[in-house]
């Protein structure tokens, strides 16, 4: 994971979205929902900071968390479908 202290990389949530991420977060509300659901991961990854009383985003770290959460969600969905298929096949037998 990239670790830098370049303060110029910090963005407001609105700027983060408008910087080419509207296809993932179509609104600030969707970004805020993602932050609520993944706050611990985002803090651990240094993706969220609050140096002056307002939340700022380190875009590189935040993107890494978005990618990891998205990948894990797809893996879980796939596992659930596999379990469902296995249970369905046992019911038929």
N, C-alpha and C positions, 0 to 999 in steps of 0.2 A: 504494500500500500504506500502511495506517495505521501511523504510527510514534509511539508514546507511551512514556513511561517510568513509567506508572502501575503500581507494584508490587502494588497490590490486584488487578490482573488476572491475576497469576501463580497457577497452580493446580498441585497435585500431579497426576500422571497419573490416579490414582483419582478425584479430584474432577472432572477434565476429562471423564472418561467419564460419571460420574453426573450431570453437569450437562446432560442432554438429548442425549447422543451414543451411547447404548447401541445404537441402530439401526445405527450405523456401526461402532462398536467394541464388540462384545458382551462382551469380556473385556479384562483388562489385558494378557494375552498378545497379543491381536490388535493392541492399541495399540503394544506394544513391537515387534512385527513391523513395523508401519508406520514406526515411528521408525527401526529398523535399516535398512530399505529406502530411506528418504528423509532420512537424517540431514543430509546436506550441504544440501539444500534447506531443511530446517527451521532449521538454524543460520543460513544466509544470510538467511532471512526473519525472524530474531529470534523464532522460535516456540519455541525451546528455550533455556533458560538454566540455569546451574548456579552460582548465586551463593554457595551455602553447602555445596557438596559433594553435593547431591542435585538431580536433574533436576526442573525446574519448566517448566510450559507457559504461554506467553502465548496464551490461548484465541483471541483475534481473529486473530493471525498464524497460529496453527496451523490454524484453520478455513480460512483462505485457501489454505494449502498443500494441505490435504485436497481442497478444491474443485479446485484446479489439477491435482493428481495424478489425481484421478478423471476430469476432463475429458480430460486427455492420454491416459489409459488407454483411454477409449472411442474416441478418435480413432485410436489405434494399432490397436485391435481392428477398427475399421471398415476401415482401410487394409489390414490383413492379409486380411480377407474379400474385399475388392475384388481384391487380387492373386491370391488363390486362385481366385476366379471367372474372372478373366482367363486364368489358366493352364489351368483346366478347359476353357474355351471353345476354347483353342488346341489342346488334346489331341483334342477332338472333330473339329476341322477337318482 
